[in-house]
């Protein structure tokens, strides 16, 4: 698959996703991501995007400050 921005090659990697919610920050580790080898742009599959939103919504209810969770172990 090619990058939408620069047409570079996308590589499957695990990366960290950071959600800055203003009053708190949520770091989700080991997220399955496609990363462009040329420009570094990140993209997520639809199921991963949906799961990231679910994790952020669950964690934001309980956190004020900084939280760190692992993608595969997230409730």
N, CA, C and O atoms as a Tripos MOL2 file, in Angstrom:
@<TRIPOS>MOLECULE
protein
  300   299    75     0     0
PROTEIN
NO_CHARGES

@<TRIPOS>ATOM
      1 N           0.8410   -1.1710    0.0000 N.3       1 UNK1
      2 CA          0.0000    0.0000    0.0000 C.3       1 UNK1
      3 C           0.8960    1.2470    0.0000 C.2       1 UNK1
      4 O           2.0130    1.2170    0.5170 O.2       1 UNK1
      5 N           0.4020    2.3230   -0.5750 N.am      2 UNK2
      6 CA          1.1800    3.5610   -0.7000 C.3       2 UNK2
      7 C           0.6250    4.6610    0.2030 C.2       2 UNK2
      8 O          -0.5710    4.7080    0.4910 O.2       2 UNK2
      9 N           1.5190    5.5360    0.6390 N.am      3 UNK3
     10 CA          1.1510    6.6840    1.4640 C.3       3 UNK3
     11 C           0.2810    7.6460    0.6560 C.2       3 UNK3
     12 O           0.5600    7.9220   -0.5110 O.2       3 UNK3
     13 N          -0.7710    8.1490    1.2910 N.am      4 UNK4
     14 CA         -1.6610    9.0980    0.6160 C.3       4 UNK4
     15 C          -0.9860   10.4390    0.3600 C.2       4 UNK4
     16 O          -1.3850   11.1650   -0.5500 O.2       4 UNK4
     17 N           0.0340   10.7810    1.1510 N.am      5 UNK5
     18 CA          0.6690   12.0900    1.0450 C.3       5 UNK5
     19 C           1.8390   12.1160    0.0710 C.2       5 UNK5
     20 O           1.9220   13.0000   -0.7810 O.2       5 UNK5
     21 N           2.7530   11.1380    0.1970 N.am      6 UNK6
     22 CA          3.9790   11.2020   -0.6130 C.3       6 UNK6
     23 C           4.1630   10.0040   -1.5320 C.2       6 UNK6
     24 O           5.1190    9.9550   -2.3060 O.2       6 UNK6
     25 N           3.2570    9.0420   -1.4520 N.am      7 UNK7
     26 CA          3.2970    7.8180   -2.2650 C.3       7 UNK7
     27 C           4.4190    6.8740   -1.8630 C.2       7 UNK7
     28 O           4.7670    5.9650   -2.6170 O.2       7 UNK7
     29 N           4.9980    7.0840   -0.6590 N.am      8 UNK8
     30 CA          6.0050    6.1620   -0.1360 C.3       8 UNK8
     31 C           5.3620    4.8480    0.2710 C.2       8 UNK8
     32 O           4.1390    4.7110    0.2490 O.2       8 UNK8
     33 N           6.1840    3.8920    0.6380 N.am      9 UNK9
     34 CA          5.7120    2.5670    1.0270 C.3       9 UNK9
     35 C           5.3030    2.5570    2.4940 C.2       9 UNK9
     36 O           6.0170    3.0850    3.3460 O.2       9 UNK9
     37 N           4.1490    1.9550    2.7870 N.am     10 UNK10
     38 CA          3.6810    1.8300    4.1670 C.3      10 UNK10
     39 C           4.1930    0.5280    4.7660 C.2      10 UNK10
     40 O           4.1470   -0.5280    4.1340 O.2      10 UNK10
     41 N           4.6800    0.6260    5.9960 N.am     11 UNK11
     42 CA          5.1870   -0.5410    6.7130 C.3      11 UNK11
     43 C           4.3400   -0.7610    7.9590 C.2      11 UNK11
     44 O           3.9520    0.1960    8.6290 O.2      11 UNK11
     45 N           4.0550   -2.0190    8.2680 N.am     12 UNK12
     46 CA          3.3150   -2.3440    9.4840 C.3      12 UNK12
     47 C           4.2610   -2.2630   10.6730 C.2      12 UNK12
     48 O           5.3150   -2.8990   10.6840 O.2      12 UNK12
     49 N           3.8750   -1.4750   11.6730 N.am     13 UNK13
     50 CA          4.6650   -1.3120   12.8880 C.3      13 UNK13
     51 C           3.7220   -1.1300   14.0630 C.2      13 UNK13
     52 O           2.5390   -0.8400   13.8850 O.2      13 UNK13
     53 N           4.2520   -1.3020   15.2620 N.am     14 UNK14
     54 CA          3.5240   -0.9360   16.4750 C.3      14 UNK14
     55 C           4.0810    0.3930   16.9480 C.2      14 UNK14
     56 O           5.2940    0.5480   17.0910 O.2      14 UNK14
     57 N           3.1960    1.3570   17.1920 N.am     15 UNK15
     58 CA          3.6090    2.6870   17.6220 C.3      15 UNK15
     59 C           2.7890    3.0940   18.8380 C.2      15 UNK15
     60 O           1.9280    2.3470   19.3030 O.2      15 UNK15
     61 N           3.0680    4.2780   19.3400 N.am     16 UNK16
     62 CA          2.2960    4.8430   20.4430 C.3      16 UNK16
     63 C           1.3320    5.8780   19.8870 C.2      16 UNK16
     64 O           1.6730    6.6320   18.9750 O.2      16 UNK16
     65 N           0.1290    5.9080   20.4400 N.am     17 UNK17
     66 CA         -0.8860    6.8830   20.0730 C.3      17 UNK17
     67 C          -1.0770    7.7950   21.2710 C.2      17 UNK17
     68 O          -1.2480    7.3140   22.3910 O.2      17 UNK17
     69 N          -1.0520    9.1030   21.0550 N.am     18 UNK18
     70 CA         -1.2060   10.0600   22.1370 C.3      18 UNK18
     71 C          -2.4600   10.8960   21.8980 C.2      18 UNK18
     72 O          -2.6090   11.5350   20.8570 O.2      18 UNK18
     73 N          -3.3520   10.8780   22.8790 N.am     19 UNK19
     74 CA         -4.5700   11.6900   22.8220 C.3      19 UNK19
     75 C          -4.4250   12.8080   23.8530 C.2      19 UNK19
     76 O          -4.3720   12.5480   25.0550 O.2      19 UNK19
     77 N          -4.3620   14.0510   23.3790 N.am     20 UNK20
     78 CA         -4.2740   15.2160   24.2550 C.3      20 UNK20
     79 C          -5.6790   15.7780   24.4110 C.2      20 UNK20
     80 O          -6.2270   16.3650   23.4770 O.2      20 UNK20
     81 N          -6.2600   15.5970   25.5910 N.am     21 UNK21
     82 CA         -7.6420   15.9940   25.8340 C.3      21 UNK21
     83 C          -7.7550   17.3290   26.5550 C.2      21 UNK21
     84 O          -8.8280   17.6780   27.0470 O.2      21 UNK21
     85 N          -6.6760   18.0670   26.6230 N.am     22 UNK22
     86 CA         -6.6890   19.3600   27.2930 C.3      22 UNK22
     87 C          -6.3400   19.2330   28.7620 C.2      22 UNK22
     88 O          -5.2840   19.6920   29.1980 O.2      22 UNK22
     89 N          -7.2380   18.6010   29.5350 N.am     23 UNK23
     90 CA         -6.9820   18.4310   30.9610 C.3      23 UNK23
     91 C          -6.2960   17.1140   31.2870 C.2      23 UNK23
     92 O          -5.9180   16.8750   32.4340 O.2      23 UNK23
     93 N          -6.1350   16.2640   30.2880 N.am     24 UNK24
     94 CA         -5.4300   14.9950   30.4830 C.3      24 UNK24
     95 C          -4.8060   14.5270   29.1740 C.2      24 UNK24
     96 O          -5.1910   14.9510   28.0840 O.2      24 UNK24
     97 N          -3.8320   13.6410   29.3250 N.am     25 UNK25
     98 CA         -3.1560   13.0420   28.1750 C.3      25 UNK25
     99 C          -3.2140   11.5350   28.3440 C.2      25 UNK25
    100 O          -2.9270   11.0040   29.4170 O.2      25 UNK25
    101 N          -3.5880   10.8540   27.2730 N.am     26 UNK26
    102 CA         -3.6540    9.3960   27.2940 C.3      26 UNK26
    103 C          -2.6500    8.8590   26.2740 C.2      26 UNK26
    104 O          -2.6930    9.2230   25.0990 O.2      26 UNK26
    105 N          -1.7550    7.9990   26.7280 N.am     27 UNK27
    106 CA         -0.7780    7.3620   25.8540 C.3      27 UNK27
    107 C          -1.1830    5.9020   25.7080 C.2      27 UNK27
    108 O          -1.2930    5.1810   26.7000 O.2      27 UNK27
    109 N          -1.4030    5.4710   24.4790 N.am     28 UNK28
    110 CA         -1.7540    4.0820   24.2020 C.3      28 UNK28
    111 C          -0.5610    3.4580   23.4800 C.2      28 UNK28
    112 O          -0.2020    3.8790   22.3800 O.2      28 UNK28
    113 N           0.0400    2.4650   24.0990 N.am     29 UNK29
    114 CA          1.2570    1.8470   23.5620 C.3      29 UNK29
    115 C           0.9350    0.6270   22.7050 C.2      29 UNK29
    116 O          -0.1090   -0.0060   22.8590 O.2      29 UNK29
    117 N           1.8650    0.3130   21.7910 N.am     30 UNK30
    118 CA          1.8040   -0.8930   20.9510 C.3      30 UNK30
    119 C           0.5720   -0.9530   20.0590 C.2      30 UNK30
    120 O          -0.0840   -1.9900   19.9600 O.2      30 UNK30
    121 N           0.2650    0.1600   19.4130 N.am     31 UNK31
    122 CA         -0.8870    0.2380   18.5140 C.3      31 UNK31
    123 C          -0.4700   -0.2170   17.1150 C.2      31 UNK31
    124 O           0.5150    0.2930   16.5810 O.2      31 UNK31
    125 N          -1.1940   -1.1630   16.5060 N.am     32 UNK32
    126 CA         -0.8890   -1.5660   15.1320 C.3      32 UNK32
    127 C          -1.0950   -0.3830   14.1850 C.2      32 UNK32
    128 O          -2.1890    0.1760   14.1060 O.2      32 UNK32
    129 N          -0.0440   -0.0120   13.4740 N.am     33 UNK33
    130 CA         -0.0480    1.2000   12.6610 C.3      33 UNK33
    131 C           0.6430    0.9240   11.3360 C.2      33 UNK33
    132 O           1.5300    0.0750   11.2520 O.2      33 UNK33
    133 N           0.2330    1.6440   10.3060 N.am     34 UNK34
    134 CA          0.9770    1.6390    9.0500 C.3      34 UNK34
    135 C           1.7260    2.9610    8.9890 C.2      34 UNK34
    136 O           1.1290    4.0350    9.0620 O.2      34 UNK34
    137 N           3.0540    2.8650    8.8540 N.am     35 UNK35
    138 CA          3.9150    4.0420    8.8710 C.3      35 UNK35
    139 C           4.6260    4.1560    7.5260 C.2      35 UNK35
    140 O           5.1820    3.1790    7.0250 O.2      35 UNK35
    141 N           4.6040    5.3550    6.9460 N.am     36 UNK36
    142 CA          5.2730    5.5870    5.6730 C.3      36 UNK36
    143 C           6.7880    5.5830    5.8930 C.2      36 UNK36
    144 O           7.3000    6.2770    6.7710 O.2      36 UNK36
    145 N           7.4830    4.8020    5.0950 N.am     37 UNK37
    146 CA          8.9380    4.7140    5.2200 C.3      37 UNK37
    147 C           9.6290    5.9780    4.7150 C.2      37 UNK37
    148 O          10.8040    6.1970    5.0090 O.2      37 UNK37
    149 N           8.9220    6.8040    3.9680 N.am     38 UNK38
    150 CA          9.5190    8.0090    3.3980 C.3      38 UNK38
    151 C           9.2350    9.2520    4.2460 C.2      38 UNK38
    152 O          10.1690    9.9670    4.6100 O.2      38 UNK38
    153 N           7.9720    9.5210    4.5670 N.am     39 UNK39
    154 CA          7.6270   10.7580    5.2800 C.3      39 UNK39
    155 C           7.2470   10.5440    6.7460 C.2      39 UNK39
    156 O           7.1530   11.5090    7.5030 O.2      39 UNK39
    157 N           7.0270    9.2840    7.1570 N.am     40 UNK40
    158 CA          6.6970    8.9920    8.5450 C.3      40 UNK40
    159 C           5.2260    9.1370    8.8940 C.2      40 UNK40
    160 O           4.8470    8.9280   10.0470 O.2      40 UNK40
    161 N           4.3970    9.4880    7.9370 N.am     41 UNK41
    162 CA          2.9520    9.6340    8.1830 C.3      41 UNK41
    163 C           2.3900    8.3090    8.7140 C.2      41 UNK41
    164 O           2.7440    7.2340    8.2290 O.2      41 UNK41
    165 N           1.5240    8.4040    9.7010 N.am     42 UNK42
    166 CA          0.9140    7.2240   10.3030 C.3      42 UNK42
    167 C          -0.5340    7.0980    9.8550 C.2      42 UNK42
    168 O          -1.2330    8.0970    9.6800 O.2      42 UNK42
    169 N          -0.9740    5.8620    9.6720 N.am     43 UNK43
    170 CA         -2.3850    5.6230    9.3910 C.3      43 UNK43
    171 C          -2.8160    4.3620   10.1270 C.2      43 UNK43
    172 O          -2.0130    3.4730   10.4090 O.2      43 UNK43
    173 N          -4.1100    4.3150   10.4290 N.am     44 UNK44
    174 CA         -4.6770    3.2140   11.1980 C.3      44 UNK44
    175 C          -5.8150    2.5970   10.3990 C.2      44 UNK44
    176 O          -6.5380    3.2920    9.6860 O.2      44 UNK44
    177 N          -5.9620    1.2870   10.5270 N.am     45 UNK45
    178 CA         -7.0900    0.6280    9.8820 C.3      45 UNK45
    179 C          -8.3720    1.0770   10.5900 C.2      45 UNK45
    180 O          -8.3230    1.6030   11.7020 O.2      45 UNK45
    181 N          -9.4960    0.8690    9.9500 N.am     46 UNK46
    182 CA        -10.7670    1.2670   10.5520 C.3      46 UNK46
    183 C         -10.9940    0.5920   11.9080 C.2      46 UNK46
    184 O         -11.3480    1.2750   12.8690 O.2      46 UNK46
    185 N         -10.7970   -0.7440   12.0180 N.am     47 UNK47
    186 CA        -11.0140   -1.3750   13.3290 C.3      47 UNK47
    187 C         -10.0920   -0.8130   14.4190 C.2      47 UNK47
    188 O         -10.5150   -0.6550   15.5640 O.2      47 UNK47
    189 N          -8.8540   -0.5140   14.0740 N.am     48 UNK48
    190 CA         -7.9220    0.0520   15.0500 C.3      48 UNK48
    191 C          -8.3810    1.4510   15.4490 C.2      48 UNK48
    192 O          -8.3270    1.7990   16.6290 O.2      48 UNK48
    193 N          -8.8290    2.2540   14.4950 N.am     49 UNK49
    194 CA         -9.3210    3.6010   14.7950 C.3      49 UNK49
    195 C         -10.5150    3.5600   15.7490 C.2      49 UNK49
    196 O         -10.5950    4.3510   16.6880 O.2      49 UNK49
    197 N         -11.4240    2.6460   15.5020 N.am     50 UNK50
    198 CA        -12.5970    2.4990   16.3580 C.3      50 UNK50
    199 C         -12.1660    2.0870   17.7600 C.2      50 UNK50
    200 O         -12.6630    2.6280   18.7480 O.2      50 UNK50
    201 N         -11.2460    1.1370   17.8500 N.am     51 UNK51
    202 CA        -10.7700    0.6690   19.1590 C.3      51 UNK51
    203 C         -10.0450    1.7830   19.9140 C.2      51 UNK51
    204 O         -10.2020    1.9020   21.1290 O.2      51 UNK51
    205 N          -9.2550    2.6010   19.2160 N.am     52 UNK52
    206 CA         -8.5730    3.7220   19.8590 C.3      52 UNK52
    207 C          -9.5860    4.6790   20.4800 C.2      52 UNK52
    208 O          -9.4070    5.1260   21.6130 O.2      52 UNK52
    209 N         -10.6430    4.9910   19.7440 N.am     53 UNK53
    210 CA        -11.6900    5.8800   20.2720 C.3      53 UNK53
    211 C         -12.3670    5.2780   21.4960 C.2      53 UNK53
    212 O         -12.6560    5.9860   22.4610 O.2      53 UNK53
    213 N         -12.6200    3.9670   21.4590 N.am     54 UNK54
    214 CA        -13.2320    3.2980   22.6040 C.3      54 UNK54
    215 C         -12.3270    3.3840   23.8320 C.2      54 UNK54
    216 O         -12.7890    3.6770   24.9350 O.2      54 UNK54
    217 N         -11.0410    3.1270   23.6330 N.am     55 UNK55
    218 CA        -10.0870    3.1780   24.7420 C.3      55 UNK55
    219 C         -10.0240    4.5860   25.3250 C.2      55 UNK55
    220 O         -10.0660    4.7570   26.5440 O.2      55 UNK55
    221 N          -9.9240    5.5880   24.4640 N.am     56 UNK56
    222 CA         -9.8490    6.9740   24.9350 C.3      56 UNK56
    223 C         -11.1030    7.3300   25.7360 C.2      56 UNK56
    224 O         -10.9990    7.9420   26.7990 O.2      56 UNK56
    225 N         -12.2730    6.9590   25.2470 N.am     57 UNK57
    226 CA        -13.5170    7.2750   25.9540 C.3      57 UNK57
    227 C         -13.5930    6.5740   27.3080 C.2      57 UNK57
    228 O         -14.0640    7.1610   28.2820 O.2      57 UNK57
    229 N         -13.1340    5.3260   27.3790 N.am     58 UNK58
    230 CA        -13.1440    4.5960   28.6460 C.3      58 UNK58
    231 C         -12.1790    5.2140   29.6500 C.2      58 UNK58
    232 O         -12.5300    5.4140   30.8130 O.2      58 UNK58
    233 N         -10.9680    5.5140   29.2020 N.am     59 UNK59
    234 CA         -9.9310    6.0060   30.1060 C.3      59 UNK59
    235 C         -10.2250    7.4310   30.5580 C.2      59 UNK59
    236 O          -9.9530    7.7710   31.7090 O.2      59 UNK59
    237 N         -10.7690    8.2670   29.6900 N.am     60 UNK60
    238 CA        -11.0120    9.6710   30.0470 C.3      60 UNK60
    239 C         -11.9830    9.8100   31.2230 C.2      60 UNK60
    240 O         -11.9510   10.8200   31.9270 O.2      60 UNK60
    241 N         -12.8420    8.8170   31.4450 N.am     61 UNK61
    242 CA        -13.7930    8.8540   32.5540 C.3      61 UNK61
    243 C         -13.0960    8.7570   33.9130 C.2      61 UNK61
    244 O         -13.6180    9.2340   34.9210 O.2      61 UNK61
    245 N         -11.9050    8.1330   33.9300 N.am     62 UNK62
    246 CA        -11.2370    7.8290   35.1880 C.3      62 UNK62
    247 C          -9.9410    8.5990   35.4230 C.2      62 UNK62
    248 O          -9.3290    8.4780   36.4840 O.2      62 UNK62
    249 N          -9.5200    9.3910   34.4300 N.am     63 UNK63
    250 CA         -8.1960   10.0000   34.5210 C.3      63 UNK63
    251 C          -8.2710   11.5050   34.4520 C.2      63 UNK63
    252 O          -9.0180   12.0860   33.6650 O.2      63 UNK63
    253 N          -7.4760   12.1120   35.2970 N.am     64 UNK64
    254 CA         -7.1960   13.5260   35.1460 C.3      64 UNK64
    255 C          -5.7000   13.6200   35.3480 C.2      64 UNK64
    256 O          -5.1930   13.3470   36.4360 O.2      64 UNK64
    257 N          -5.0140   13.9940   34.3280 N.am     65 UNK65
    258 CA         -3.5500   13.9840   34.3320 C.3      65 UNK65
    259 C          -3.0630   13.1530   33.1670 C.2      65 UNK65
    260 O          -3.4960   13.3460   32.0310 O.2      65 UNK65
    261 N          -2.1600   12.2260   33.4510 N.am     66 UNK66
    262 CA         -1.5740   11.3950   32.3940 C.3      66 UNK66
    263 C          -1.8780    9.9380   32.6730 C.2      66 UNK66
    264 O          -1.7140    9.4590   33.7950 O.2      66 UNK66
    265 N          -2.3300    9.2280   31.6280 N.am     67 UNK67
    266 CA         -2.5890    7.7870   31.7440 C.3      67 UNK67
    267 C          -1.8410    7.0780   30.6260 C.2      67 UNK67
    268 O          -1.6800    7.6080   29.5270 O.2      67 UNK67
    269 N          -1.3880    5.8740   30.9330 N.am     68 UNK68
    270 CA         -0.6980    5.0540   29.9350 C.3      68 UNK68
    271 C          -1.3370    3.6690   29.9540 C.2      68 UNK68
    272 O          -1.4380    3.0330   31.0030 O.2      68 UNK68
    273 N          -1.7700    3.2110   28.7730 N.am     69 UNK69
    274 CA         -2.3560    1.8760   28.6440 C.3      69 UNK69
    275 C          -1.7230    1.1830   27.4450 C.2      69 UNK69
    276 O          -1.1380    1.8260   26.5740 O.2      69 UNK69
    277 N          -1.8500   -0.1290   27.4180 N.am     70 UNK70
    278 CA         -1.3620   -0.9140   26.2860 C.3      70 UNK70
    279 C          -2.5430   -1.3010   25.4140 C.2      70 UNK70
    280 O          -3.5730   -1.7380   25.9270 O.2      70 UNK70
    281 N          -2.4100   -1.1500   24.1240 N.am     71 UNK71
    282 CA         -3.5050   -1.3880   23.1830 C.3      71 UNK71
    283 C          -4.1000   -2.7860   23.3640 C.2      71 UNK71
    284 O          -5.3170   -2.9190   23.4920 O.2      71 UNK71
    285 N          -3.2720   -3.8210   23.3780 N.am     72 UNK72
    286 CA         -3.7970   -5.1740   23.4470 C.3      72 UNK72
    287 C          -4.3980   -5.4990   24.7970 C.2      72 UNK72
    288 O          -5.2810   -6.3520   24.8830 O.2      72 UNK72
    289 N          -3.9410   -4.8360   25.8670 N.am     73 UNK73
    290 CA         -4.4410   -5.1210   27.1880 C.3      73 UNK73
    291 C          -5.5230   -4.1650   27.6590 C.2      73 UNK73
    292 O          -5.9890   -4.2670   28.7940 O.2      73 UNK73
    293 N          -5.9260   -3.2400   26.8000 N.am     74 UNK74
    294 CA         -6.9110   -2.2370   27.2050 C.3      74 UNK74
    295 C          -8.2810   -2.8800   27.3800 C.2      74 UNK74
    296 O          -8.6930   -3.7250   26.5860 O.2      74 UNK74
    297 N          -8.9680   -2.4690   28.4190 N.am     75 UNK75
    298 CA        -10.2970   -3.0330   28.7070 C.3      75 UNK75
    299 C         -11.3380   -2.5180   27.7530 C.2      75 UNK75
    300 O         -12.5070   -2.8910   27.8550 O.2      75 UNK75
@<TRIPOS>BOND
     1     1     2 1
     2     2     3 1
     3     3     4 2
     4     3     5 am
     5     5     6 1
     6     6     7 1
     7     7     8 2
     8     7     9 am
     9     9    10 1
    10    10    11 1
    11    11    12 2
    12    11    13 am
    13    13    14 1
    14    14    15 1
    15    15    16 2
    16    15    17 am
    17    17    18 1
    18    18    19 1
    19    19    20 2
    20    19    21 am
    21    21    22 1
    22    22    23 1
    23    23    24 2
    24    23    25 am
    25    25    26 1
    26    26    27 1
    27    27    28 2
    28    27    29 am
    29    29    30 1
    30    30    31 1
    31    31    32 2
    32    31    33 am
    33    33    34 1
    34    34    35 1
    35    35    36 2
    36    35    37 am
    37    37    38 1
    38    38    39 1
    39    39    40 2
    40    39    41 am
    41    41    42 1
    42    42    43 1
    43    43    44 2
    44    43    45 am
    45    45    46 1
    46    46    47 1
    47    47    48 2
    48    47    49 am
    49    49    50 1
    50    50    51 1
    51    51    52 2
    52    51    53 am
    53    53    54 1
    54    54    55 1
    55    55    56 2
    56    55    57 am
    57    57    58 1
    58    58    59 1
    59    59    60 2
    60    59    61 am
    61    61    62 1
    62    62    63 1
    63    63    64 2
    64    63    65 am
    65    65    66 1
    66    66    67 1
    67    67    68 2
    68    67    69 am
    69    69    70 1
    70    70    71 1
    71    71    72 2
    72    71    73 am
    73    73    74 1
    74    74    75 1
    75    75    76 2
    76    75    77 am
    77    77    78 1
    78    78    79 1
    79    79    80 2
    80    79    81 am
    81    81    82 1
    82    82    83 1
    83    83    84 2
    84    83    85 am
    85    85    86 1
    86    86    87 1
    87    87    88 2
    88    87    89 am
    89    89    90 1
    90    90    91 1
    91    91    92 2
    92    91    93 am
    93    93    94 1
    94    94    95 1
    95    95    96 2
    96    95    97 am
    97    97    98 1
    98    98    99 1
    99    99   100 2
   100    99   101 am
   101   101   102 1
   102   102   103 1
   103   103   104 2
   104   103   105 am
   105   105   106 1
   106   106   107 1
   107   107   108 2
   108   107   109 am
   109   109   110 1
   110   110   111 1
   111   111   112 2
   112   111   113 am
   113   113   114 1
   114   114   115 1
   115   115   116 2
   116   115   117 am
   117   117   118 1
   118   118   119 1
   119   119   120 2
   120   119   121 am
   121   121   122 1
   122   122   123 1
   123   123   124 2
   124   123   125 am
   125   125   126 1
   126   126   127 1
   127   127   128 2
   128   127   129 am
   129   129   130 1
   130   130   131 1
   131   131   132 2
   132   131   133 am
   133   133   134 1
   134   134   135 1
   135   135   136 2
   136   135   137 am
   137   137   138 1
   138   138   139 1
   139   139   140 2
   140   139   141 am
   141   141   142 1
   142   142   143 1
   143   143   144 2
   144   143   145 am
   145   145   146 1
   146   146   147 1
   147   147   148 2
   148   147   149 am
   149   149   150 1
   150   150   151 1
   151   151   152 2
   152   151   153 am
   153   153   154 1
   154   154   155 1
   155   155   156 2
   156   155   157 am
   157   157   158 1
   158   158   159 1
   159   159   160 2
   160   159   161 am
   161   161   162 1
   162   162   163 1
   163   163   164 2
   164   163   165 am
   165   165   166 1
   166   166   167 1
   167   167   168 2
   168   167   169 am
   169   169   170 1
   170   170   171 1
   171   171   172 2
   172   171   173 am
   173   173   174 1
   174   174   175 1
   175   175   176 2
   176   175   177 am
   177   177   178 1
   178   178   179 1
   179   179   180 2
   180   179   181 am
   181   181   182 1
   182   182   183 1
   183   183   184 2
   184   183   185 am
   185   185   186 1
   186   186   187 1
   187   187   188 2
   188   187   189 am
   189   189   190 1
   190   190   191 1
   191   191   192 2
   192   191   193 am
   193   193   194 1
   194   194   195 1
   195   195   196 2
   196   195   197 am
   197   197   198 1
   198   198   199 1
   199   199   200 2
   200   199   201 am
   201   201   202 1
   202   202   203 1
   203   203   204 2
   204   203   205 am
   205   205   206 1
   206   206   207 1
   207   207   208 2
   208   207   209 am
   209   209   210 1
   210   210   211 1
   211   211   212 2
   212   211   213 am
   213   213   214 1
   214   214   215 1
   215   215   216 2
   216   215   217 am
   217   217   218 1
   218   218   219 1
   219   219   220 2
   220   219   221 am
   221   221   222 1
   222   222   223 1
   223   223   224 2
   224   223   225 am
   225   225   226 1
   226   226   227 1
   227   227   228 2
   228   227   229 am
   229   229   230 1
   230   230   231 1
   231   231   232 2
   232   231   233 am
   233   233   234 1
   234   234   235 1
   235   235   236 2
   236   235   237 am
   237   237   238 1
   238   238   239 1
   239   239   240 2
   240   239   241 am
   241   241   242 1
   242   242   243 1
   243   243   244 2
   244   243   245 am
   245   245   246 1
   246   246   247 1
   247   247   248 2
   248   247   249 am
   249   249   250 1
   250   250   251 1
   251   251   252 2
   252   251   253 am
   253   253   254 1
   254   254   255 1
   255   255   256 2
   256   255   257 am
   257   257   258 1
   258   258   259 1
   259   259   260 2
   260   259   261 am
   261   261   262 1
   262   262   263 1
   263   263   264 2
   264   263   265 am
   265   265   266 1
   266   266   267 1
   267   267   268 2
   268   267   269 am
   269   269   270 1
   270   270   271 1
   271   271   272 2
   272   271   273 am
   273   273   274 1
   274   274   275 1
   275   275   276 2
   276   275   277 am
   277   277   278 1
   278   278   279 1
   279   279   280 2
   280   279   281 am
   281   281   282 1
   282   282   283 1
   283   283   284 2
   284   283   285 am
   285   285   286 1
   286   286   287 1
   287   287   288 2
   288   287   289 am
   289   289   290 1
   290   290   291 1
   291   291   292 2
   292   291   293 am
   293   293   294 1
   294   294   295 1
   295   295   296 2
   296   295   297 am
   297   297   298 1
   298   298   299 1
   299   299   300 2
@<TRIPOS>SUBSTRUCTURE
     1 UNK1         2 RESIDUE 1 A UNK
     2 UNK2         6 RESIDUE 1 A UNK
     3 UNK3        10 RESIDUE 1 A UNK
     4 UNK4        14 RESIDUE 1 A UNK
     5 UNK5        18 RESIDUE 1 A UNK
     6 UNK6        22 RESIDUE 1 A UNK
     7 UNK7        26 RESIDUE 1 A UNK
     8 UNK8        30 RESIDUE 1 A UNK
     9 UNK9        34 RESIDUE 1 A UNK
    10 UNK10       38 RESIDUE 1 A UNK
    11 UNK11       42 RESIDUE 1 A UNK
    12 UNK12       46 RESIDUE 1 A UNK
    13 UNK13       50 RESIDUE 1 A UNK
    14 UNK14       54 RESIDUE 1 A UNK
    15 UNK15       58 RESIDUE 1 A UNK
    16 UNK16       62 RESIDUE 1 A UNK
    17 UNK17       66 RESIDUE 1 A UNK
    18 UNK18       70 RESIDUE 1 A UNK
    19 UNK19       74 RESIDUE 1 A UNK
    20 UNK20       78 RESIDUE 1 A UNK
    21 UNK21       82 RESIDUE 1 A UNK
    22 UNK22       86 RESIDUE 1 A UNK
    23 UNK23       90 RESIDUE 1 A UNK
    24 UNK24       94 RESIDUE 1 A UNK
    25 UNK25       98 RESIDUE 1 A UNK
    26 UNK26      102 RESIDUE 1 A UNK
    27 UNK27      106 RESIDUE 1 A UNK
    28 UNK28      110 RESIDUE 1 A UNK
    29 UNK29      114 RESIDUE 1 A UNK
    30 UNK30      118 RESIDUE 1 A UNK
    31 UNK31      122 RESIDUE 1 A UNK
    32 UNK32      126 RESIDUE 1 A UNK
    33 UNK33      130 RESIDUE 1 A UNK
    34 UNK34      134 RESIDUE 1 A UNK
    35 UNK35      138 RESIDUE 1 A UNK
    36 UNK36      142 RESIDUE 1 A UNK
    37 UNK37      146 RESIDUE 1 A UNK
    38 UNK38      150 RESIDUE 1 A UNK
    39 UNK39      154 RESIDUE 1 A UNK
    40 UNK40      158 RESIDUE 1 A UNK
    41 UNK41      162 RESIDUE 1 A UNK
    42 UNK42      166 RESIDUE 1 A UNK
    43 UNK43      170 RESIDUE 1 A UNK
    44 UNK44      174 RESIDUE 1 A UNK
    45 UNK45      178 RESIDUE 1 A UNK
    46 UNK46      182 RESIDUE 1 A UNK
    47 UNK47      186 RESIDUE 1 A UNK
    48 UNK48      190 RESIDUE 1 A UNK
    49 UNK49      194 RESIDUE 1 A UNK
    50 UNK50      198 RESIDUE 1 A UNK
    51 UNK51      202 RESIDUE 1 A UNK
    52 UNK52      206 RESIDUE 1 A UNK
    53 UNK53      210 RESIDUE 1 A UNK
    54 UNK54      214 RESIDUE 1 A UNK
    55 UNK55      218 RESIDUE 1 A UNK
    56 UNK56      222 RESIDUE 1 A UNK
    57 UNK57      226 RESIDUE 1 A UNK
    58 UNK58      230 RESIDUE 1 A UNK
    59 UNK59      234 RESIDUE 1 A UNK
    60 UNK60      238 RESIDUE 1 A UNK
    61 UNK61      242 RESIDUE 1 A UNK
    62 UNK62      246 RESIDUE 1 A UNK
    63 UNK63      250 RESIDUE 1 A UNK
    64 UNK64      254 RESIDUE 1 A UNK
    65 UNK65      258 RESIDUE 1 A UNK
    66 UNK66      262 RESIDUE 1 A UNK
    67 UNK67      266 RESIDUE 1 A UNK
    68 UNK68      270 RESIDUE 1 A UNK
    69 UNK69      274 RESIDUE 1 A UNK
    70 UNK70      278 RESIDUE 1 A UNK
    71 UNK71      282 RESIDUE 1 A UNK
    72 UNK72      286 RESIDUE 1 A UNK
    73 UNK73      290 RESIDUE 1 A UNK
    74 UNK74      294 RESIDUE 1 A UNK
    75 UNK75      298 RESIDUE 1 A UNK
